[in-house]
Amino acid sequence: MNERINRLRTRSIEARPSLSAERARLLTRFYKSGVARTAPVAVQRAMAFAAIMDSKRIYIGPDELIVGERGPVPKATPTYPEVCIHSQQDLDIIDGRRKVAFAVDDSVRQSYREEIIPFWKGHSIRETLFTHLPEDWQSAYAAGIFTEFQEQRSPGHTACGNKIYHKGMLDLKAEIRESLGRLDFFNDPDAMDRKNQLTAMAMAADGLIGFARRHAETLDQMADSEPDPARKTELMQMAAICRRVPAHAPQTFWEALQAYWFVHVGVITELNPWDAFNPGRLDQHLFPFYEKDLAEGRLTREQAKELLCAFWIKFNNHPAPPKTGVTAKESNTYVDFALINIGGVTAGGRDAVNELSYLILDVIEEMRLLQPSSMVQLSKKNPDRFIKRALRIVRTGFGQPSIFNTDAIVQELVRQGKTVEDAREGGASGCVEAGAFGREAYFLTGYFNLPKVLEITLNNGTDPRTGNRIGPLTGDPREFETFEALFDAWTRQLRYFIDIKIRGNNIIEQINARQMPVPFLSLAIDDCIATGRDYNAGGARYNTSYIQGVGLGSVTDALTALKVHVFDRQTIGMGEFLKILDENFDGHDDFRRRLLDETPRYGNDDDRADGIMQMVFEAYYTAVNGRPNTRGGVHRVNLLPTTCHVYFGSVIGALPDGRKAGAALSEGISPVQGADRNGPTAVTRSAAKIDHIRTGGTLLNQKFLPQVLAGDTGITKLAHLVRTYFRMDGHHIQFNVVDGETLNQAKLHPDDYRDLIVRVAGYSDYFVDLTEDLQDEIIRRTGHEVF
């Protein structure tokens, strides 16, 4: 990287995350003013957005080439009191915790105490949800059966399509006028609602245009006083860019990056979507600009690289808004899950890898930043050179990029009802979740604790942690005569809790649709303008609700142990087994060793265990898939944990696979930590027995010792492993390349390993920023020494 980028990168890394009350103050003062009291909710939200964009501080730092910040300075993270109002105690926790802390100064505390809390108390979405959600939902949530993504965040799990690279905000306003002209007030009972929504979208577009104009004015002022001629020229050029985009469609590579970034800041200022908005197929969207600028002499490869590096730093300047309580436990990280896709195929089905794909890989390797997250889409049509280049970055131990199977993603999306063209232009966002970019609202609704359901089953509907009966009576397991009877009881408990979860999801979706529309985000997603409907209310072309299953390996191994030892070999009775679990294996070391070492385990290409994994998957899929949501779409499954496998493990006692009470569960579709003993190819063969095509994403993590990947031979072998797994329709795979001793030393001496980055689940993070439980879980993962 050049000197400018090195300075920008250093400032970004060294900036301490802080909490900013600026957005919360501006929002509160807008609503307190009463100027929008009689306006429809969507128009109120648009007016509030415009007011924030018109008043928030403009920050343009030294050396910057891409401008626009979410907060008043880099890493000053805003809050969203209309979604979740933090208490004074929350502020103390956020400021004082050892990991993922945000500095909270006295002015923020004062604003919260005197202005923000008094106004929003009792009116946030979080409080509304817990007022309306039924008792059985709240009991299951408290027990750790599932989590709720919208508890402290808003919907918005989506990625940008190519619209904003071809149309400016003024073009979108012209589309809005056309849509308004088509409203049918004779026959459409929703015509007035559509009119209000379209009006709000137009106001939101004006809000972003004004935000860009304010940057142009600031850049003009900076240029007037800039003594360095080169920087003066640069500032003047940046001012011209901000006057052009996002009001108009970008015409150059630099304009395209700046146009996207203004839209990104708009989305994450309007609300705090989970996960963050992202540019999706970045190499595909930018390549026409890159190619044209090179041909016309406006840009060199090194200049394009510098702009991309500056773009990367903007993402790193934006930590995810702080979380507390259960939400922090399921995903406590600074990472905001903006996942950039490169590679894959074109809408016409051709190899999409281009020169810019390789340039972006160079940027990923050199920048070595947590954000944005990066991935490569790998199709059978992509050259081996592409995957090997990506794996050389993986070999450095960075944990990025992760690798996705384009051909599987296309099949997944087509099976869900997308056109093949929309599927090919889609990919994955967040951790591993597949969607049609720019055309789909795919809400993540929360994680689901599959092993906890087994614990409830083994206690006939009662949660042994609290003694409360929260599930149906499915029978005393001591009386089950066959494994099939046990599995049937687990399936009935599973369906009962899935019903509760989906009923809650539908309540929450309706609350967000009615009380928290997002007119700005709706601008960027097809077909919200055409239908006159909000993104949160089914305006997108496709509308999916995902429930993320957690602990597949753990519940598989637990059920396998019961089948083998209680029903097949009959070496122990169910009653005695349950007593040993109640005692957390204390005094039963020999029996626990047999469970760990002499029982079939998922991840070893052993059908005795893998067959039960398939039964678990089918039961979960059947309970969820196709169930209607409130936005005209349906519920679907995916299998990923973020950090929730640690939280879910903390609410479960000992499990029949030998796991002790409180220990982390398996993550994603990976085997239980240390249970995979037959090498990485056996893991992929086991994992491929899931029907990935019927999911919306699965996460497979593997760890290799660094020496295994040394040299070209190691890279070639790893490329063959990935290609083979993808031929079996695997969805995703990612790698940690690090040895256990390094991780142990980093845990003991964190100050010496501040820059050690590891792959956690669907994201990378600094190892020293992880909780101790999560550090231990990563250390326990099998480090493969051979292929």
N, C-alpha and C positions, 0 to 999 in steps of 0.2 A: 504494500500500500504506500501511497505517496505521503509527504509530510503533512499536508492538509488533513487527509483522512486519518492519519495517525493521531493528530491533535483532537479531531472530533471524536474518534473512538475512545481515546483516553478520558476525555471529559465525560462522555456518556457512562463509561464503566465506573468512574470515580464519583459520579453524582449520587448522593444519598437519596433514596426514595422518601418522599414526604407527602403528607396529606394536605391538600389545598381545599379551603372552604369557598374559593371564588365562585365556582359554578353554583354551589348550594345557596350562597348569599344572593347571587343574581336571580336565581330561580325563585327564591323566597320573596324577594322584593317585587318581582314581576307579579306574582300571584297576590301579594298583599296590596298592590296598587289598585286592584279591582278593574283594570282596563279590559280584561277579557271575561269578566264574571258571567256575562250573558251569552257568550259565544259557545258554539258546539265544542265538545271536548277535543276533537281533532284540530280545530282551529285554535283553541287555547294552546294545545301542545306546539303547534307551528309558531304561534306568536311568542311563546316562551323560548323556543329554539332560536328564533330570529333575535330576540332580546339578548340572549346569552352571546350569540355570535357578534352582535353589534357592540358589546361592552367588555367582553373578556380581554385580558391583556394580550397584546401582540408581542411575541418574543421572537427575535431573530438574532441568533448567536454568531459569534465570530466564525468565519470560514464556511458557514452554512451555504449549501447550494439548493436544498429542498427546505421549504419553510412551512411552519404551522405546528403548534403544540396543543395538546389536550389541556394542559394546565398552564399556569403563568410562566413557568420555567420547566426545563427538562426534568422528568421524574417527579414533578409535583402533581400528584394524582387527585383528580376531583372526586367528589362524593355525589350520591344520587338519592337525596332524602325522600323523593317521591316513590322510590322503590323500597329502600331500606334505611330507616333513620337510625344512625349510630347513637348509642347512649354515651354519657360521659365515661361510664365504665368501659365501653367498647374502645373509646379513644385511648384510655389508659392501657388497655391490652395491646392495641395496635402499636402504640408507641414503645411499650416496654418489653414485648416478647423478644426472645433471643433470635428467633428465626423469622424471616419475612416481616420485618418490622418497618413501619413508616413513622418518620419523625412528625410529631404533632406539637406545634408551638402554641404559645399562650393565646395568640390572636384567633387561631382556629378553635380552641376550647371556648373562648369567650363568645365567638360567633355562634357556636353550637348551643351554648348555655343560654344566651340572651335572645337569639333570633331564630335559629333553625329548628331546634327541638320544640320550643313552644308553638311554632306554627304547624309543624308536620306531625307532631305526636298524635297518634290515633288515625292518621290519614294515609300512611304509606301502604304500598301494595302488600308488603310482608304482613303487616297487621291485618289487612283486609283478608288475605288468604287464610290466616289462622282463625279468623272470625267465622269464615264460611265453610271451611273444610270439616267434614263430619268426624265424630269421635273415633270411629274405627280407623280412619286415616291417621289421625293424630297419635293414636296408640301404636300403630305399626311404625310410624315415623320415629317416635320416641324410642322404640325398641331396636331401631337400626335395621328394619326390614328393607327400607328404601330411603333415599334422600330426595330432595326437591331442588332442582336447578333454579327455579324462579323464586326461591326464598329470599335471596339477596341480589339476584341479577335479573335482567330482563331477557325475553326471547330475542333471538337474532342470530342464531347459528347459521351463517350463510357465507357465501363468497361472491366476489364481484364477477360478473360476466364481462362481455366485451362492449356493452352499451356505452359506458362512459368514455371509451376511447374513440367513439364515433359520434357522440352527441354531447353537446354542452347543456348546461342548465336551461338556457334559453330555448334550445330545441325541445327539451322535455316540457317546458312551459307551453310551447306550441302544441305538443301532443295533448297536454291537459286541456287546452282550449277546445281541441277537436273532440275530446271525450265529453267535455261539458256540453258541447253542441249536440251530442247523440243521446243525451239523457231523455228518457221517456216518462214524463210526469203524468201521462194518461194511464199507462199500464204497469209501471214499475213501482211497487210500494216502497222500494228502497232508494228511489231517485234522489230524494232530499239528502239522505245519508251519503250517497255517492257525491253529490254536489259539495257537501261539506268537506268530505275527504279530499276531493280534487282541489278545492280551494286551499286547503291546508298544505297540500303538496306544493302548490305554486308559491305559497308564502315561504315554505321551507327552502325552496330553490333560491328565492331572493335572499334569504338569510345567508346562504353559503356564498353567493356572489358578493354580498356586502363584506363578508369576512375576508375574501380574497382581495377585494378592493382596498381594505384597510391595510393589508400586507403591502400592497403596491405603494400606497401612500407612505408607509413607514420606510420602505426600501428607497423611495425617492429622497426622503429626508436624509437617510444614511449616505446615499450617494453624494448628495450635496456637500457633506462634510468629510467625505472619505479622502485622505491625502494620497493613498496609493492608486495610481492610474489603473492598474490591472483590476484591483478589487472594485474600483469605482465603475468600470465598464461592466463588471460582473453583476453588481447591484442594480445597475440600470437595466440589464438584460432580464434579471429576475423580476424587477418591477413590471416590465412589459409582459412577461409570462403570466404574472398574477392578474394582470388586466385582461388577458385573453382567456385563461382557464381559471375556474371551471365554467365561466359564462358560455364559452364557445368550445367546440370540440378541439382537442389538441391537434397540432400539425407536425410537431417535432418530438423526438425522443425525450428531451428535457421537459417539454410541456406535458407529455403523457404521464411521466412520473409525478410531476407536480399536481396535475389534475386528479390522479388517483389519490394522492396524499390529502388533498383538501377534502375529497369525499370521505376518506377514511376518518379524518378528524371530525367531520360532520356527524358520521354515524356514531362514533364513540363519545361525542359530546351530547348528542340527543339523548342517549341512554347508555347503559353499561351492558351491552349484549354479551351473552355467554354462548359461544366463544366470540372473540373479537372478529370483526369484519376483516377480510383479507383479499388480496388481488388475484387469488386463484391461479390461473394459467399464465403466469407472468411472462414467460418467454414467448408464448403465442401472441399475447396481447401487444407486446412491445416490439416484436420482430419487424413488422412492417415499417414502423417509425425508424428503427435502427438501420434497416437496409436502405431506406430512402435517404436518411441523413448521411450515411457513409457515401452513397453514390453521388450525392449533391455537394459533398465536401464540407458539410456543416459539423461533422462529428468524426472523431477518430475512435478506434477501439479503446484506447486508454482513457479518453474523455468519457465514453460510455461507462467504463468500469468505475471511474471516479464518481459519476452520478449514481450508479447503483450502490456503491459503498455508502455514499451520503444517505441514500434511501434506506439502507439497512439500519443505519444509526438512528434514524427517526423512529423506527419500530422499537429499538432498544431503549429509547427515551420514555417509553410508555409502559410502566409496570401495570399489571392488572389491578383494578381497584381492590382495596383490602377487604378481606373476609373475616368473619368471626364465627364462633360456634361450630355447628355441624358443617356448614359450607366451607369453613377453613380446613376442617379435617378431611373433606373429600377432595380438596384441590387448593392446598396452601402453597402458593408459588407466586412469584412476580410475573411469571410468563402469562401472556394474554392469548396464547394459542392462535396467533395469526400464522397460518401454514401456507407457505408459497409452494405451488406445484410447478414442476418443469418436466418436459418430456411428454410421453404418451403418444396419442394419435390425434390427427386433425378431425374436423367434423366429417370429412369424406373418408376417414379410415386409413389415412396414410401415416407413415412415420413422421412425427411432429418434432423430432430433435433437430435443432438448428444451431448455427454458430452462437447465438445468444444463450442457448441452453448451457453450453460449455463456459461461456463468460460468467454466467451466474454461478456455476459451480466454483469457478475461481474465486468469486466474491465470497461465497459461503466459507471456503477454506481459509481465506486470508482474514476475514472479519472475525470469525470465531466468536460470535455473539449468541446469547441465548435467544434473542428475538431479532428478526422473525424466525419461527421454526421453518424448516425446509424439508422438502421431500422430492424424490424423483418418481415419476410415473414410468413404469417399465412395461412395455408391450413386447410381444414376440417380434414386432416389426422394428423395434429399436435396435441399433447396432450394439455389439458387445463393448465397443469403445466407450459408450455412454455409461453403462453400468459399472465398468471397471474404473472409470474416472470418478464416479460417485463413491465407490468402495475405497478408493485411495484416501478420500477424505474421512470416511468411516474409520479407517485404520488408524488415524491420528488420535482416536479416543474421544472425539468431540461428541459422539452420539447423533450427529447429523451428517448427511440427510437420512431420513427414513425412506423405506422403499415400498412402493405400492404397485399392485398388479393392475395395470390399466385394463387388460382384457377381462379380468374378473369384475372390476368396477363397472364397466360398460354392461356386462351381463346382469349385474345386480340392479342397475338403474332401469334397464329395459324390462326386466322382470317386474319391477315396481310400476311400470306403465309409462315411463318416459320414452320419447322418441329416441331412435338410435343416434341422431345428430346431437340432441341435447345431452345424451349420456356420454358421447365421446368428448363433448366440450366441458364435461364436469370433472369431478375428481374427489379429493378428500379435503376436509377442513377440520379445524380443531385438533383432535388426536388422530383418528382414523376414519371419521364418519363420511360416507359417500353422499354426494348430492349433485344436482344439476346446477352448475354455477350460474348465478345471475337470474335464475328462474325458479328457485325452490326455497321455501321456508321450512327448514328441517330442524325442529325444536328438539333439543336434548332435554328430557323431562326429569332425569335423575337416575341414580344407580340402584340396582336391585341385588340384594344379598342372598344369593342362592344357598350357601351353606347355613345361614341363619334359619332358613325355612326348614332345613333338615333338623336342626336343633329343636325347633318348635314341634316338628313331627315326632321326634323321639321323646317328647314330653307331652304328647297328646294335646297340642294346642296351647300349652302354657310356656311362657318365657321363663326359663329357670333363673335368669338374672334378677328378675323382679318378683317372680311368683304370680304374675298376672296372666290370666288366660286371654290371649289375643287372637288365637286361631280357632278353627272349628275342632270338634272332637272327632278325630279320625282313627281312634282305637289305641289301646295300650300296646305298645310295640312288643312287650313280652309275650303277647298272645298271637303275634303274627307267625304263621307256620311256613311261609314262603317269602323269598325276597320280593316276589311280585306284589305281595300284599303290602310290604313296606314301601315299595316304590309307588304303589297306587296311593297310599296315604300321603306320601310326599307330594305327589302330583296334585292331590286335592287341596293341600295346604297352599301349594304354589298358585293354583288358579284362584283361590280365595284372596290371596294378597295381591295378585295381579289385578283382579277386579277392583279392589280398593284403590290401587295405584291409578288405574285408568279413570275411574270415576273422579278422583282428585284432579288428575290432569285436565279433564274436560271442564271442571269448575274453574281451574286456574286459567285455562285458555280463554274462557269467556270473560273473566275479570280483566285480563290484559287487553283483550279486544275492545272492551267497552271503556275502560278507564285509562289505558296507557297506549294509545295509538302512536305509531312512529311514522309520521308523514315524510320525514327526510329519508329514512331507510327505504320507504316504499318507492321513492323515486328511482332507486337504483335497481329494483327487482321487477322483472317481467312477471305478471301482466297487471300490476297494481294500477297503473294509469289507465289501461284499457278497460278494466273492470270497475274502476272507481272504488276500490276496496283497499283497506289498509293491510300491510304486511302481517300484522298480528291478527287479522280477521279473515284470513283466507284469500288475500288478494294475489298472492304469488301463483304462478302457473301450476306448481306442485306444492303440496303441503303435507309434511310427514311429521309424526311424533315418535321419537325413539325412546326406548327404555333400555338402559345399559346393564347387561348382566355381569355380575362380578363373582369371582371365586369358582370358575368352572373346574379348574384342576382340583381344588380343595374338596368340592362336593363330590366329584367323581371318585377321588381316592377314598373318601369317607364311605360312600356307598359301596365301593368295591370291597373295602375291608369288612363291612358288615356282611356282604354276600359271601365272601370267601370263608370267614371265620365262624359266623353264626349259622349260615344256612347250608353252605357247601361242605366244608370240612367238619363243621359242628364241634370245633375245639373249645368253644366257650358259649355259654347261654346268653341271650339278650339281656336278661336281668343283671348278670354279673358284669357284662360289658358296660351297661349303663352305670353301674356302681363305680367302676373304674374311671369312667368319664367324670362322674361327680367328684371323684377324689383327685382329678387332674393328673392321673397316672402316678401319683405319689405312692411309692412302695411297689410299683408294678413295672419296673424298668425292663425286665426280660420280655414281658408281653408287649410293651411299647416297641422294643427293638424288633420283635417279630412283625409288628405292624409296619414299621419303617423299612425293614430289610427283606422280609420274606412274603410280601404281599404285592400282587401286580399293581403297578403305578402308571397313571397316564403320562405319556411323553416318552415311552420306550418302545413304541410300535408293538404293543402287546394287546391283542384284541380282547383279552379278559377285562382290562381296564378301559380300553378305548371304546369297546362296545357299550359300556355303561355311560361313558361320556356322550356317545351319540344318543342314548336314551334321554339323558338330561337335556341335551340341546333340543331334541324333538319336543319334549314336554314344554320347555320354555318358549320355543318358537310357536307352538300351537296355542299356548295361553295368551300370547301377545299379538301375533301377526294378523293384520287385517281388521283389527278392532277400530271402529270409527273414532276420529277426533272431532272437534267442533268446527274445523276450518275446511271441511270438504275433503279431507284426506284420511289416512289411517295410521295406526300404530304399527311400528316394526321393531325388530330387535337389532342390537349390536352388542359387542362383547369387549368392553374396555373398562379400566378402573381409575385413571389418573392416579390419585393417592388414596382412593376410597377403600382399597383392599386392606390398608392399614387400619383405617377407622372401623370398617366392618369386622375385622378380626378382633378389635378391642371389645366388642359387645357380644362375643361368642365364647362359650366355655370350651373345654377340650372336645376335639372331634375324633371320630373313630379311626382316622388315618394316622394317629399318633401325634397330631398337632396339639400343643398345650394351650390352655386358656389364654386368650388375649393376643396370641401371636398373629402376625399378618397372614392374610389369605394369599392364595396364588393370584398373580396379576394377569389381566387379559385372558388369552387362551394359552398362556404359558403353563408348563407343568408347575406343580408345587416346588418351591425352591429346594434344589438338591435332589429331587426325586428322579430327574432324568439322567440315567446312567449309561445309556447306550449310544451317546454321541448326538450331534446336532441333526444328522439325517434321520435318526429315529424320531426325534422331536417333530420334525417337519412332516414325517409320514403320519404320526399320530394326529397332529393338528389338521392335516389335510382331510381327515375323516369327518370333520364338520362340513356341512354343506354351506360354504361361505357365500355362495351365490344367493342364498335366501336371507342373508343378513344385510345390514347397511354398514358393516365394518367389523373387523376382528383385529386384535392386537397381539402380535407374537414377538416377544423379547428374547434375545439370545446374548450370551456373554462369551467372548473368546479371550484367551490369553494373548497378549500382543505378539509373542513369538510365532504363533500359529499363522498369522497373516503377513509375516515378513516376506518381502520379495514378491516377484510377479507370480510365483507359483501359488502362494497363499491367496492372492487376489483372484486368480483364475478359479481356484477351488471354491472360494466364497461366491463368485459369480455363478458357478454351476449349481451351487446349493440354492441360491435365490431362483434361478431359472427353473430348476426342477420343482421347487415348491410351488412356483407360479403355474407350472404346467398342470399341477394338481388342483388348481383354482384357489390357492391360498390368496388371501386379500392383502396382507401386509406383513413385513418383517423388519426388525430393527436390531441394532447391535450395540452392545457395550464392549469396548476393547480395552481391558484394564485387568490387572491382576489383583487378587485379594489382599496381598500385603500392602500395596499402595493404598487401597481403600481403608484398611485398618490403621495405617499410619495417618491418613488424612483425618480419620475420626479422632485419633488421639492428639494430633498436632494440627488443628485446623488452620492456624495462621500460616503454616508452611505450604498449604495446599489450596489457597484462595482461588486459584484459577483452574482447579480440577473440575471438569464438566463430565457428567454422566447422563446416560439415558435413563429416565425414570419410568415412564409409561409412554404416553403419546407425546412426550416433550423431553427436552434436556434441561438440566439445572445444575447449578454449582453444588457439588457434593456437600460442602460444608454448610450450605443453607438448608439442607434437608433435616427433618426431625430424626432423632436417634433411631426410632423404630424403623423409619424408612431407610436410613443408612444400613441398618442391620439386615433388612430385607434384601437390599441390593447385594450386600456382601454374601448372603447365603445362596444367591443364584449360582447355578452350576457354571464354572468357567471351563469351557471346552478346550481341550488340548490337542485334539485331532478332529478331522472331518469324518 
